[in-house]
Amino acid sequence: MSVETSKDSVPIRLVFELARADHPRLYDDLIQFHKGVKRVNRLRVLAYDGLLAQIGHFVAIGPVPQVRKGIGNADQEGGDVINDVFAPAHAE
């Protein structure tokens, strides 16, 4: 898909209807904003982020898993480190 860009580009005007049944997550996000500029700007941001993700410049990641490493009893790995922290100071 190739699009010729020129300095005399004309604005694009879009008027569309979005039903919740079509795209529930998009609808729920946009309905938070009152009609007008804020809703239009939110749609612009979502569209631009989607474009960047599609061409690979923007990679969406899921939530980071919450892994708690190093927490447990002294029999597990890392116990020696904790024991050294509470050991008496070494005289030099």
PDB file of N, CA, C and O in Angstrom:
ATOM      1  N   MET A   1       0.851  -1.170   0.000  1.00  0.00           N
ATOM      2  CA  MET A   1       0.000   0.000   0.000  1.00  0.00           C
ATOM      3  C   MET A   1       0.893   1.228   0.000  1.00  0.00           C
ATOM      4  O   MET A   1       1.676   1.438   0.927  1.00  0.00           O
ATOM      5  N   SER A   2       0.776   2.018  -1.020  1.00  0.00           N
ATOM      6  CA  SER A   2       1.602   3.201  -1.172  1.00  0.00           C
ATOM      7  C   SER A   2       0.707   4.429  -1.223  1.00  0.00           C
ATOM      8  O   SER A   2      -0.322   4.443  -1.899  1.00  0.00           O
ATOM      9  N   VAL A   3       1.115   5.445  -0.506  1.00  0.00           N
ATOM     10  CA  VAL A   3       0.356   6.685  -0.475  1.00  0.00           C
ATOM     11  C   VAL A   3       1.294   7.811  -0.867  1.00  0.00           C
ATOM     12  O   VAL A   3       2.363   7.971  -0.277  1.00  0.00           O
ATOM     13  N   GLU A   4       0.900   8.580  -1.850  1.00  0.00           N
ATOM     14  CA  GLU A   4       1.720   9.709  -2.268  1.00  0.00           C
ATOM     15  C   GLU A   4       1.477  10.871  -1.308  1.00  0.00           C
ATOM     16  O   GLU A   4       0.340  11.295  -1.105  1.00  0.00           O
ATOM     17  N   THR A   5       2.543  11.370  -0.730  1.00  0.00           N
ATOM     18  CA  THR A   5       2.400  12.505   0.174  1.00  0.00           C
ATOM     19  C   THR A   5       2.806  13.767  -0.567  1.00  0.00           C
ATOM     20  O   THR A   5       3.763  13.769  -1.342  1.00  0.00           O
ATOM     21  N   SER A   6       2.090  14.802  -0.326  1.00  0.00           N
ATOM     22  CA  SER A   6       2.414  16.080  -0.941  1.00  0.00           C
ATOM     23  C   SER A   6       2.278  17.179   0.093  1.00  0.00           C
ATOM     24  O   SER A   6       1.678  16.987   1.150  1.00  0.00           O
ATOM     25  N   LYS A   7       2.839  18.326  -0.223  1.00  0.00           N
ATOM     26  CA  LYS A   7       2.772  19.464   0.691  1.00  0.00           C
ATOM     27  C   LYS A   7       1.373  20.050   0.746  1.00  0.00           C
ATOM     28  O   LYS A   7       1.027  20.752   1.695  1.00  0.00           O
ATOM     29  N   ASP A   8       0.569  19.764  -0.268  1.00  0.00           N
ATOM     30  CA  ASP A   8      -0.787  20.298  -0.326  1.00  0.00           C
ATOM     31  C   ASP A   8      -1.794  19.262   0.158  1.00  0.00           C
ATOM     32  O   ASP A   8      -2.837  19.068  -0.466  1.00  0.00           O
ATOM     33  N   SER A   9      -1.487  18.602   1.260  1.00  0.00           N
ATOM     34  CA  SER A   9      -2.404  17.585   1.772  1.00  0.00           C
ATOM     35  C   SER A   9      -3.645  18.253   2.364  1.00  0.00           C
ATOM     36  O   SER A   9      -3.571  19.307   2.996  1.00  0.00           O
ATOM     37  N   VAL A  10      -4.751  17.622   2.143  1.00  0.00           N
ATOM     38  CA  VAL A  10      -6.009  18.154   2.640  1.00  0.00           C
ATOM     39  C   VAL A  10      -6.396  17.400   3.905  1.00  0.00           C
ATOM     40  O   VAL A  10      -6.095  16.211   4.017  1.00  0.00           O
ATOM     41  N   PRO A  11      -7.050  18.046   4.853  1.00  0.00           N
ATOM     42  CA  PRO A  11      -7.480  17.349   6.063  1.00  0.00           C
ATOM     43  C   PRO A  11      -8.507  16.269   5.744  1.00  0.00           C
ATOM     44  O   PRO A  11      -9.275  16.384   4.788  1.00  0.00           O
ATOM     45  N   ILE A  12      -8.507  15.240   6.547  1.00  0.00           N
ATOM     46  CA  ILE A  12      -9.480  14.161   6.405  1.00  0.00           C
ATOM     47  C   ILE A  12     -10.542  14.355   7.469  1.00  0.00           C
ATOM     48  O   ILE A  12     -10.223  14.537   8.644  1.00  0.00           O
ATOM     49  N   ARG A  13     -11.780  14.318   7.072  1.00  0.00           N
ATOM     50  CA  ARG A  13     -12.883  14.452   8.020  1.00  0.00           C
ATOM     51  C   ARG A  13     -13.589  13.113   8.089  1.00  0.00           C
ATOM     52  O   ARG A  13     -14.010  12.563   7.072  1.00  0.00           O
ATOM     53  N   LEU A  14     -13.712  12.596   9.299  1.00  0.00           N
ATOM     54  CA  LEU A  14     -14.348  11.309   9.504  1.00  0.00           C
ATOM     55  C   LEU A  14     -15.572  11.469  10.392  1.00  0.00           C
ATOM     56  O   LEU A  14     -15.528  12.149  11.418  1.00  0.00           O
ATOM     57  N   VAL A  15     -16.635  10.848   9.994  1.00  0.00           N
ATOM     58  CA  VAL A  15     -17.832  10.766  10.817  1.00  0.00           C
ATOM     59  C   VAL A  15     -18.209   9.293  10.825  1.00  0.00           C
ATOM     60  O   VAL A  15     -18.467   8.706   9.775  1.00  0.00           O
ATOM     61  N   PHE A  16     -18.239   8.701  12.005  1.00  0.00           N
ATOM     62  CA  PHE A  16     -18.575   7.287  12.063  1.00  0.00           C
ATOM     63  C   PHE A  16     -19.361   6.984  13.320  1.00  0.00           C
ATOM     64  O   PHE A  16     -19.393   7.771  14.266  1.00  0.00           O
ATOM     65  N   GLU A  17     -19.982   5.845  13.307  1.00  0.00           N
ATOM     66  CA  GLU A  17     -20.779   5.380  14.445  1.00  0.00           C
ATOM     67  C   GLU A  17     -20.126   4.121  14.990  1.00  0.00           C
ATOM     68  O   GLU A  17     -19.761   3.228  14.225  1.00  0.00           O
ATOM     69  N   LEU A  18     -19.981   4.046  16.288  1.00  0.00           N
ATOM     70  CA  LEU A  18     -19.365   2.888  16.927  1.00  0.00           C
ATOM     71  C   LEU A  18     -20.339   2.318  17.949  1.00  0.00           C
ATOM     72  O   LEU A  18     -20.730   3.000  18.896  1.00  0.00           O
ATOM     73  N   ALA A  19     -20.716   1.090  17.754  1.00  0.00           N
ATOM     74  CA  ALA A  19     -21.593   0.407  18.703  1.00  0.00           C
ATOM     75  C   ALA A  19     -20.741  -0.438  19.640  1.00  0.00           C
ATOM     76  O   ALA A  19     -19.697  -0.953  19.242  1.00  0.00           O
ATOM     77  N   ARG A  20     -21.179  -0.577  20.862  1.00  0.00           N
ATOM     78  CA  ARG A  20     -20.417  -1.364  21.831  1.00  0.00           C
ATOM     79  C   ARG A  20     -20.276  -2.810  21.376  1.00  0.00           C
ATOM     80  O   ARG A  20     -19.261  -3.448  21.655  1.00  0.00           O
ATOM     81  N   ALA A  21     -21.264  -3.327  20.690  1.00  0.00           N
ATOM     82  CA  ALA A  21     -21.219  -4.715  20.213  1.00  0.00           C
ATOM     83  C   ALA A  21     -20.089  -4.921  19.198  1.00  0.00           C
ATOM     84  O   ALA A  21     -19.561  -6.027  19.077  1.00  0.00           O
ATOM     85  N   ASP A  22     -19.718  -3.870  18.474  1.00  0.00           N
ATOM     86  CA  ASP A  22     -18.660  -3.981  17.467  1.00  0.00           C
ATOM     87  C   ASP A  22     -17.283  -4.119  18.109  1.00  0.00           C
ATOM     88  O   ASP A  22     -16.528  -5.030  17.771  1.00  0.00           O
ATOM     89  N   HIS A  23     -16.955  -3.220  19.030  1.00  0.00           N
ATOM     90  CA  HIS A  23     -15.656  -3.205  19.703  1.00  0.00           C
ATOM     91  C   HIS A  23     -15.847  -2.755  21.145  1.00  0.00           C
ATOM     92  O   HIS A  23     -15.696  -1.570  21.444  1.00  0.00           O
ATOM     93  N   PRO A  24     -16.178  -3.685  22.049  1.00  0.00           N
ATOM     94  CA  PRO A  24     -16.501  -3.302  23.426  1.00  0.00           C
ATOM     95  C   PRO A  24     -15.386  -2.545  24.149  1.00  0.00           C
ATOM     96  O   PRO A  24     -15.666  -1.565  24.839  1.00  0.00           O
ATOM     97  N   ARG A  25     -14.149  -2.968  24.009  1.00  0.00           N
ATOM     98  CA  ARG A  25     -13.060  -2.297  24.731  1.00  0.00           C
ATOM     99  C   ARG A  25     -12.846  -0.878  24.233  1.00  0.00           C
ATOM    100  O   ARG A  25     -12.637   0.036  25.031  1.00  0.00           O
ATOM    101  N   LEU A  26     -12.897  -0.687  22.917  1.00  0.00           N
ATOM    102  CA  LEU A  26     -12.758   0.649  22.341  1.00  0.00           C
ATOM    103  C   LEU A  26     -13.922   1.534  22.759  1.00  0.00           C
ATOM    104  O   LEU A  26     -13.726   2.691  23.131  1.00  0.00           O
ATOM    105  N   TYR A  27     -15.127   0.994  22.698  1.00  0.00           N
ATOM    106  CA  TYR A  27     -16.311   1.746  23.093  1.00  0.00           C
ATOM    107  C   TYR A  27     -16.215   2.182  24.554  1.00  0.00           C
ATOM    108  O   TYR A  27     -16.466   3.341  24.882  1.00  0.00           O
ATOM    109  N   ASP A  28     -15.849   1.240  25.430  1.00  0.00           N
ATOM    110  CA  ASP A  28     -15.754   1.553  26.862  1.00  0.00           C
ATOM    111  C   ASP A  28     -14.705   2.621  27.135  1.00  0.00           C
ATOM    112  O   ASP A  28     -14.881   3.456  28.022  1.00  0.00           O
ATOM    113  N   ASP A  29     -13.615   2.595  26.376  1.00  0.00           N
ATOM    114  CA  ASP A  29     -12.574   3.603  26.563  1.00  0.00           C
ATOM    115  C   ASP A  29     -13.060   4.974  26.105  1.00  0.00           C
ATOM    116  O   ASP A  29     -12.863   5.968  26.804  1.00  0.00           O
ATOM    117  N   LEU A  30     -13.686   5.033  24.950  1.00  0.00           N
ATOM    118  CA  LEU A  30     -14.104   6.324  24.398  1.00  0.00           C
ATOM    119  C   LEU A  30     -15.308   6.923  25.111  1.00  0.00           C
ATOM    120  O   LEU A  30     -15.436   8.146  25.173  1.00  0.00           O
ATOM    121  N   ILE A  31     -16.192   6.091  25.650  1.00  0.00           N
ATOM    122  CA  ILE A  31     -17.407   6.605  26.288  1.00  0.00           C
ATOM    123  C   ILE A  31     -17.097   7.357  27.589  1.00  0.00           C
ATOM    124  O   ILE A  31     -17.935   8.099  28.100  1.00  0.00           O
ATOM    125  N   GLN A  32     -15.881   7.155  28.117  1.00  0.00           N
ATOM    126  CA  GLN A  32     -15.483   7.867  29.336  1.00  0.00           C
ATOM    127  C   GLN A  32     -15.385   9.370  29.114  1.00  0.00           C
ATOM    128  O   GLN A  32     -15.488  10.150  30.060  1.00  0.00           O
ATOM    129  N   PHE A  33     -15.186   9.774  27.865  1.00  0.00           N
ATOM    130  CA  PHE A  33     -15.013  11.186  27.538  1.00  0.00           C
ATOM    131  C   PHE A  33     -16.307  11.746  26.978  1.00  0.00           C
ATOM    132  O   PHE A  33     -17.026  11.068  26.245  1.00  0.00           O
ATOM    133  N   HIS A  34     -16.594  12.985  27.330  1.00  0.00           N
ATOM    134  CA  HIS A  34     -17.782  13.646  26.791  1.00  0.00           C
ATOM    135  C   HIS A  34     -17.590  13.868  25.298  1.00  0.00           C
ATOM    136  O   HIS A  34     -16.464  13.873  24.799  1.00  0.00           O
ATOM    137  N   LYS A  35     -18.684  14.048  24.600  1.00  0.00           N
ATOM    138  CA  LYS A  35     -18.612  14.318  23.166  1.00  0.00           C
ATOM    139  C   LYS A  35     -17.706  15.528  22.935  1.00  0.00           C
ATOM    140  O   LYS A  35     -17.718  16.486  23.709  1.00  0.00           O
ATOM    141  N   GLY A  36     -16.941  15.468  21.882  1.00  0.00           N
ATOM    142  CA  GLY A  36     -16.145  16.631  21.525  1.00  0.00           C
ATOM    143  C   GLY A  36     -14.660  16.362  21.448  1.00  0.00           C
ATOM    144  O   GLY A  36     -14.219  15.259  21.125  1.00  0.00           O
ATOM    145  N   VAL A  37     -13.898  17.403  21.755  1.00  0.00           N
ATOM    146  CA  VAL A  37     -12.459  17.420  21.531  1.00  0.00           C
ATOM    147  C   VAL A  37     -11.729  16.326  22.304  1.00  0.00           C
ATOM    148  O   VAL A  37     -10.855  15.665  21.742  1.00  0.00           O
ATOM    149  N   LYS A  38     -12.058  16.120  23.552  1.00  0.00           N
ATOM    150  CA  LYS A  38     -11.343  15.112  24.344  1.00  0.00           C
ATOM    151  C   LYS A  38     -11.532  13.712  23.771  1.00  0.00           C
ATOM    152  O   LYS A  38     -10.578  12.938  23.699  1.00  0.00           O
ATOM    153  N   ARG A  39     -12.740  13.386  23.368  1.00  0.00           N
ATOM    154  CA  ARG A  39     -13.008  12.065  22.795  1.00  0.00           C
ATOM    155  C   ARG A  39     -12.288  11.908  21.452  1.00  0.00           C
ATOM    156  O   ARG A  39     -11.731  10.849  21.165  1.00  0.00           O
ATOM    157  N   VAL A  40     -12.300  12.949  20.644  1.00  0.00           N
ATOM    158  CA  VAL A  40     -11.616  12.907  19.350  1.00  0.00           C
ATOM    159  C   VAL A  40     -10.106  12.760  19.549  1.00  0.00           C
ATOM    160  O   VAL A  40      -9.457  11.987  18.845  1.00  0.00           O
ATOM    161  N   ASN A  41      -9.556  13.498  20.501  1.00  0.00           N
ATOM    162  CA  ASN A  41      -8.118  13.396  20.763  1.00  0.00           C
ATOM    163  C   ASN A  41      -7.739  12.008  21.279  1.00  0.00           C
ATOM    164  O   ASN A  41      -6.682  11.483  20.927  1.00  0.00           O
ATOM    165  N   ARG A  42      -8.584  11.420  22.099  1.00  0.00           N
ATOM    166  CA  ARG A  42      -8.314  10.059  22.584  1.00  0.00           C
ATOM    167  C   ARG A  42      -8.308   9.068  21.421  1.00  0.00           C
ATOM    168  O   ARG A  42      -7.459   8.179  21.360  1.00  0.00           O
ATOM    169  N   LEU A  43      -9.250   9.225  20.509  1.00  0.00           N
ATOM    170  CA  LEU A  43      -9.300   8.352  19.341  1.00  0.00           C
ATOM    171  C   LEU A  43      -8.059   8.541  18.473  1.00  0.00           C
ATOM    172  O   LEU A  43      -7.531   7.570  17.931  1.00  0.00           O
ATOM    173  N   ARG A  44      -7.591   9.777  18.338  1.00  0.00           N
ATOM    174  CA  ARG A  44      -6.357  10.039  17.581  1.00  0.00           C
ATOM    175  C   ARG A  44      -5.167   9.321  18.219  1.00  0.00           C
ATOM    176  O   ARG A  44      -4.368   8.695  17.522  1.00  0.00           O
ATOM    177  N   VAL A  45      -5.053   9.414  19.539  1.00  0.00           N
ATOM    178  CA  VAL A  45      -3.943   8.769  20.240  1.00  0.00           C
ATOM    179  C   VAL A  45      -3.993   7.255  20.043  1.00  0.00           C
ATOM    180  O   VAL A  45      -2.974   6.629  19.750  1.00  0.00           O
ATOM    181  N   LEU A  46      -5.171   6.675  20.205  1.00  0.00           N
ATOM    182  CA  LEU A  46      -5.313   5.231  20.032  1.00  0.00           C
ATOM    183  C   LEU A  46      -4.986   4.805  18.601  1.00  0.00           C
ATOM    184  O   LEU A  46      -4.340   3.780  18.385  1.00  0.00           O
ATOM    185  N   ALA A  47      -5.433   5.592  17.633  1.00  0.00           N
ATOM    186  CA  ALA A  47      -5.156   5.270  16.234  1.00  0.00           C
ATOM    187  C   ALA A  47      -3.664   5.373  15.939  1.00  0.00           C
ATOM    188  O   ALA A  47      -3.106   4.515  15.254  1.00  0.00           O
ATOM    189  N   TYR A  48      -3.021   6.410  16.448  1.00  0.00           N
ATOM    190  CA  TYR A  48      -1.588   6.597  16.194  1.00  0.00           C
ATOM    191  C   TYR A  48      -0.765   5.511  16.877  1.00  0.00           C
ATOM    192  O   TYR A  48       0.174   4.981  16.283  1.00  0.00           O
ATOM    193  N   ASP A  49      -1.109   5.175  18.121  1.00  0.00           N
ATOM    194  CA  ASP A  49      -0.414   4.083  18.819  1.00  0.00           C
ATOM    195  C   ASP A  49      -0.600   2.763  18.082  1.00  0.00           C
ATOM    196  O   ASP A  49       0.332   1.964  17.992  1.00  0.00           O
ATOM    197  N   GLY A  50      -1.796   2.533  17.558  1.00  0.00           N
ATOM    198  CA  GLY A  50      -2.054   1.322  16.783  1.00  0.00           C
ATOM    199  C   GLY A  50      -1.228   1.281  15.513  1.00  0.00           C
ATOM    200  O   GLY A  50      -0.731   0.223  15.127  1.00  0.00           O
ATOM    201  N   LEU A  51      -1.077   2.427  14.859  1.00  0.00           N
ATOM    202  CA  LEU A  51      -0.250   2.504  13.656  1.00  0.00           C
ATOM    203  C   LEU A  51       1.207   2.209  13.979  1.00  0.00           C
ATOM    204  O   LEU A  51       1.866   1.457  13.260  1.00  0.00           O
ATOM    205  N   LEU A  52       1.714   2.803  15.064  1.00  0.00           N
ATOM    206  CA  LEU A  52       3.097   2.551  15.466  1.00  0.00           C
ATOM    207  C   LEU A  52       3.304   1.085  15.823  1.00  0.00           C
ATOM    208  O   LEU A  52       4.341   0.509  15.492  1.00  0.00           O
ATOM    209  N   ALA A  53       2.346   0.486  16.483  1.00  0.00           N
ATOM    210  CA  ALA A  53       2.453  -0.935  16.827  1.00  0.00           C
ATOM    211  C   ALA A  53       2.422  -1.796  15.573  1.00  0.00           C
ATOM    212  O   ALA A  53       3.128  -2.802  15.494  1.00  0.00           O
ATOM    213  N   GLN A  54       1.623  -1.417  14.606  1.00  0.00           N
ATOM    214  CA  GLN A  54       1.490  -2.191  13.378  1.00  0.00           C
ATOM    215  C   GLN A  54       2.779  -2.179  12.561  1.00  0.00           C
ATOM    216  O   GLN A  54       3.137  -3.191  11.959  1.00  0.00           O
ATOM    217  N   ILE A  55       3.479  -1.043  12.534  1.00  0.00           N
ATOM    218  CA  ILE A  55       4.709  -0.975  11.743  1.00  0.00           C
ATOM    219  C   ILE A  55       5.938  -1.350  12.561  1.00  0.00           C
ATOM    220  O   ILE A  55       7.054  -1.341  12.043  1.00  0.00           O
ATOM    221  N   GLY A  56       5.742  -1.677  13.829  1.00  0.00           N
ATOM    222  CA  GLY A  56       6.828  -2.196  14.644  1.00  0.00           C
ATOM    223  C   GLY A  56       7.631  -1.169  15.416  1.00  0.00           C
ATOM    224  O   GLY A  56       8.630  -1.526  16.040  1.00  0.00           O
ATOM    225  N   HIS A  57       7.231   0.090  15.399  1.00  0.00           N
ATOM    226  CA  HIS A  57       7.951   1.106  16.165  1.00  0.00           C
ATOM    227  C   HIS A  57       7.527   1.154  17.620  1.00  0.00           C
ATOM    228  O   HIS A  57       8.222   1.728  18.459  1.00  0.00           O
ATOM    229  N   PHE A  58       6.408   0.563  17.911  1.00  0.00           N
ATOM    230  CA  PHE A  58       5.845   0.610  19.253  1.00  0.00           C
ATOM    231  C   PHE A  58       5.410  -0.804  19.591  1.00  0.00           C
ATOM    232  O   PHE A  58       4.563  -1.380  18.908  1.00  0.00           O
ATOM    233  N   VAL A  59       5.985  -1.357  20.638  1.00  0.00           N
ATOM    234  CA  VAL A  59       5.670  -2.730  21.006  1.00  0.00           C
ATOM    235  C   VAL A  59       4.880  -2.710  22.294  1.00  0.00           C
ATOM    236  O   VAL A  59       5.353  -2.225  23.321  1.00  0.00           O
ATOM    237  N   ALA A  60       3.682  -3.237  22.234  1.00  0.00           N
ATOM    238  CA  ALA A  60       2.841  -3.304  23.427  1.00  0.00           C
ATOM    239  C   ALA A  60       3.262  -4.513  24.249  1.00  0.00           C
ATOM    240  O   ALA A  60       3.462  -5.604  23.715  1.00  0.00           O
ATOM    241  N   ILE A  61       3.391  -4.308  25.542  1.00  0.00           N
ATOM    242  CA  ILE A  61       3.714  -5.419  26.434  1.00  0.00           C
ATOM    243  C   ILE A  61       2.616  -5.547  27.458  1.00  0.00           C
ATOM    244  O   ILE A  61       1.946  -4.574  27.804  1.00  0.00           O
ATOM    245  N   GLY A  62       2.445  -6.738  27.927  1.00  0.00           N
ATOM    246  CA  GLY A  62       1.436  -6.979  28.948  1.00  0.00           C
ATOM    247  C   GLY A  62       1.958  -6.563  30.306  1.00  0.00           C
ATOM    248  O   GLY A  62       3.097  -6.112  30.427  1.00  0.00           O
ATOM    249  N   PRO A  63       1.145  -6.708  31.314  1.00  0.00           N
ATOM    250  CA  PRO A  63       1.585  -6.374  32.655  1.00  0.00           C
ATOM    251  C   PRO A  63       2.751  -7.261  33.072  1.00  0.00           C
ATOM    252  O   PRO A  63       2.790  -8.445  32.737  1.00  0.00           O
ATOM    253  N   VAL A  64       3.686  -6.693  33.794  1.00  0.00           N
ATOM    254  CA  VAL A  64       4.850  -7.432  34.255  1.00  0.00           C
ATOM    255  C   VAL A  64       4.420  -8.382  35.359  1.00  0.00           C
ATOM    256  O   VAL A  64       3.787  -7.964  36.329  1.00  0.00           O
ATOM    257  N   PRO A  65       4.762  -9.668  35.217  1.00  0.00           N
ATOM    258  CA  PRO A  65       4.379 -10.606  36.274  1.00  0.00           C
ATOM    259  C   PRO A  65       5.072 -10.247  37.585  1.00  0.00           C
ATOM    260  O   PRO A  65       6.253  -9.899  37.602  1.00  0.00           O
ATOM    261  N   GLN A  66       4.349 -10.334  38.640  1.00  0.00           N
ATOM    262  CA  GLN A  66       4.880  -9.997  39.958  1.00  0.00           C
ATOM    263  C   GLN A  66       5.506 -11.242  40.574  1.00  0.00           C
ATOM    264  O   GLN A  66       4.817 -12.046  41.203  1.00  0.00           O
ATOM    265  N   VAL A  67       6.812 -11.396  40.392  1.00  0.00           N
ATOM    266  CA  VAL A  67       7.529 -12.540  40.927  1.00  0.00           C
ATOM    267  C   VAL A  67       8.337 -12.059  42.121  1.00  0.00           C
ATOM    268  O   VAL A  67       9.104 -11.102  42.015  1.00  0.00           O
ATOM    269  N   ARG A  68       8.171 -12.701  43.213  1.00  0.00           N
ATOM    270  CA  ARG A  68       8.880 -12.304  44.433  1.00  0.00           C
ATOM    271  C   ARG A  68      10.048 -13.259  44.625  1.00  0.00           C
ATOM    272  O   ARG A  68       9.880 -14.357  45.156  1.00  0.00           O
ATOM    273  N   LYS A  69      11.223 -12.843  44.194  1.00  0.00           N
ATOM    274  CA  LYS A  69      12.414 -13.672  44.313  1.00  0.00           C
ATOM    275  C   LYS A  69      13.157 -13.327  45.597  1.00  0.00           C
ATOM    276  O   LYS A  69      13.136 -12.188  46.064  1.00  0.00           O
ATOM    277  N   GLY A  70      13.801 -14.321  46.143  1.00  0.00           N
ATOM    278  CA  GLY A  70      14.652 -14.085  47.306  1.00  0.00           C
ATOM    279  C   GLY A  70      13.884 -13.955  48.610  1.00  0.00           C
ATOM    280  O   GLY A  70      14.475 -13.629  49.639  1.00  0.00           O
ATOM    281  N   ILE A  71      12.596 -14.202  48.588  1.00  0.00           N
ATOM    282  CA  ILE A  71      11.817 -14.107  49.818  1.00  0.00           C
ATOM    283  C   ILE A  71      11.456 -15.530  50.231  1.00  0.00           C
ATOM    284  O   ILE A  71      10.870 -16.279  49.450  1.00  0.00           O
ATOM    285  N   GLY A  72      11.793 -15.884  51.411  1.00  0.00           N
ATOM    286  CA  GLY A  72      11.504 -17.228  51.884  1.00  0.00           C
ATOM    287  C   GLY A  72      12.329 -17.496  53.126  1.00  0.00           C
ATOM    288  O   GLY A  72      12.792 -16.568  53.788  1.00  0.00           O
ATOM    289  N   ASN A  73      12.509 -18.768  53.437  1.00  0.00           N
ATOM    290  CA  ASN A  73      13.289 -19.069  54.632  1.00  0.00           C
ATOM    291  C   ASN A  73      14.769 -19.157  54.278  1.00  0.00           C
ATOM    292  O   ASN A  73      15.125 -19.109  53.101  1.00  0.00           O
ATOM    293  N   ALA A  74      15.635 -19.287  55.285  1.00  0.00           N
ATOM    294  CA  ALA A  74      17.081 -19.271  55.104  1.00  0.00           C
ATOM    295  C   ALA A  74      17.594 -20.527  54.399  1.00  0.00           C
ATOM    296  O   ALA A  74      18.736 -20.548  53.940  1.00  0.00           O
ATOM    297  N   ASP A  75      16.774 -21.567  54.306  1.00  0.00           N
ATOM    298  CA  ASP A  75      17.199 -22.789  53.627  1.00  0.00           C
ATOM    299  C   ASP A  75      17.200 -22.622  52.111  1.00  0.00           C
ATOM    300  O   ASP A  75      17.818 -23.418  51.405  1.00  0.00           O
ATOM    301  N   GLN A  76      16.524 -21.610  51.607  1.00  0.00           N
ATOM    302  CA  GLN A  76      16.472 -21.379  50.174  1.00  0.00           C
ATOM    303  C   GLN A  76      17.695 -20.596  49.729  1.00  0.00           C
ATOM    304  O   GLN A  76      18.445 -20.077  50.555  1.00  0.00           O
ATOM    305  N   GLU A  77      17.896 -20.511  48.392  1.00  0.00           N
ATOM    306  CA  GLU A  77      19.017 -19.742  47.867  1.00  0.00           C
ATOM    307  C   GLU A  77      18.956 -18.310  48.379  1.00  0.00           C
ATOM    308  O   GLU A  77      17.870 -17.752  48.537  1.00  0.00           O
ATOM    309  N   GLY A  78      20.091 -17.723  48.633  1.00  0.00           N
ATOM    310  CA  GLY A  78      20.149 -16.354  49.105  1.00  0.00           C
ATOM    311  C   GLY A  78      20.228 -16.247  50.614  1.00  0.00           C
ATOM    312  O   GLY A  78      20.399 -15.152  51.149  1.00  0.00           O
ATOM    313  N   GLY A  79      20.108 -17.353  51.298  1.00  0.00           N
ATOM    314  CA  GLY A  79      20.181 -17.323  52.750  1.00  0.00           C
ATOM    315  C   GLY A  79      21.540 -16.874  53.259  1.00  0.00           C
ATOM    316  O   GLY A  79      21.632 -16.194  54.281  1.00  0.00           O
ATOM    317  N   ASP A  80      22.602 -17.257  52.542  1.00  0.00           N
ATOM    318  CA  ASP A  80      23.948 -16.855  52.952  1.00  0.00           C
ATOM    319  C   ASP A  80      24.116 -15.340  52.892  1.00  0.00           C
ATOM    320  O   ASP A  80      24.780 -14.754  53.747  1.00  0.00           O
ATOM    321  N   VAL A  81      23.530 -14.716  51.905  1.00  0.00           N
ATOM    322  CA  VAL A  81      23.631 -13.267  51.775  1.00  0.00           C
ATOM    323  C   VAL A  81      22.946 -12.596  52.948  1.00  0.00           C
ATOM    324  O   VAL A  81      23.491 -11.662  53.536  1.00  0.00           O
ATOM    325  N   ILE A  82      21.772 -13.058  53.290  1.00  0.00           N
ATOM    326  CA  ILE A  82      21.044 -12.465  54.412  1.00  0.00           C
ATOM    327  C   ILE A  82      21.804 -12.684  55.708  1.00  0.00           C
ATOM    328  O   ILE A  82      21.869 -11.782  56.543  1.00  0.00           O
ATOM    329  N   ASN A  83      22.375 -13.855  55.889  1.00  0.00           N
ATOM    330  CA  ASN A  83      23.142 -14.114  57.095  1.00  0.00           C
ATOM    331  C   ASN A  83      24.352 -13.194  57.177  1.00  0.00           C
ATOM    332  O   ASN A  83      24.696 -12.737  58.267  1.00  0.00           O
ATOM    333  N   ASP A  84      25.004 -12.911  56.062  1.00  0.00           N
ATOM    334  CA  ASP A  84      26.157 -12.004  56.062  1.00  0.00           C
ATOM    335  C   ASP A  84      25.755 -10.563  56.402  1.00  0.00           C
ATOM    336  O   ASP A  84      26.538  -9.820  56.994  1.00  0.00           O
ATOM    337  N   VAL A  85      24.561 -10.185  56.033  1.00  0.00           N
ATOM    338  CA  VAL A  85      24.111  -8.817  56.311  1.00  0.00           C
ATOM    339  C   VAL A  85      24.007  -8.608  57.819  1.00  0.00           C
ATOM    340  O   VAL A  85      24.341  -7.534  58.320  1.00  0.00           O
ATOM    341  N   PHE A  86      23.544  -9.634  58.551  1.00  0.00           N
ATOM    342  CA  PHE A  86      23.341  -9.482  59.983  1.00  0.00           C
ATOM    343  C   PHE A  86      24.506 -10.007  60.804  1.00  0.00           C
ATOM    344  O   PHE A  86      24.420 -10.089  62.030  1.00  0.00           O
ATOM    345  N   ALA A  87      25.588 -10.360  60.138  1.00  0.00           N
ATOM    346  CA  ALA A  87      26.779 -10.841  60.849  1.00  0.00           C
ATOM    347  C   ALA A  87      27.510  -9.651  61.476  1.00  0.00           C
ATOM    348  O   ALA A  87      27.344  -8.509  61.047  1.00  0.00           O
ATOM    349  N   PRO A  88      28.325  -9.940  62.499  1.00  0.00           N
ATOM    350  CA  PRO A  88      29.100  -8.842  63.113  1.00  0.00           C
ATOM    351  C   PRO A  88      30.052  -8.221  62.094  1.00  0.00           C
ATOM    352  O   PRO A  88      30.490  -8.883  61.153  1.00  0.00           O
ATOM    353  N   ALA A  89      30.360  -6.959  62.294  1.00  0.00           N
ATOM    354  CA  ALA A  89      31.263  -6.251  61.385  1.00  0.00           C
ATOM    355  C   ALA A  89      32.658  -6.841  61.487  1.00  0.00           C
ATOM    356  O   ALA A  89      33.101  -7.241  62.563  1.00  0.00           O
ATOM    357  N   HIS A  90      33.345  -6.891  60.349  1.00  0.00           N
ATOM    358  CA  HIS A  90      34.719  -7.390  60.311  1.00  0.00           C
ATOM    359  C   HIS A  90      35.680  -6.242  60.570  1.00  0.00           C
ATOM    360  O   HIS A  90      35.567  -5.183  59.953  1.00  0.00           O
ATOM    361  N   ALA A  91      36.610  -6.444  61.464  1.00  0.00           N
ATOM    362  CA  ALA A  91      37.624  -5.422  61.761  1.00  0.00           C
ATOM    363  C   ALA A  91      38.724  -5.532  60.724  1.00  0.00           C
ATOM    364  O   ALA A  91      39.183  -6.631  60.415  1.00  0.00           O
ATOM    365  N   GLU A  92      39.141  -4.418  60.196  1.00  0.00           N
ATOM    366  CA  GLU A  92      40.217  -4.436  59.201  1.00  0.00           C
ATOM    367  C   GLU A  92      41.482  -3.931  59.753  1.00  0.00           C
ATOM    368  O   GLU A  92      42.487  -3.880  59.045  1.00  0.00           O
TER     369      GLU A  92
END
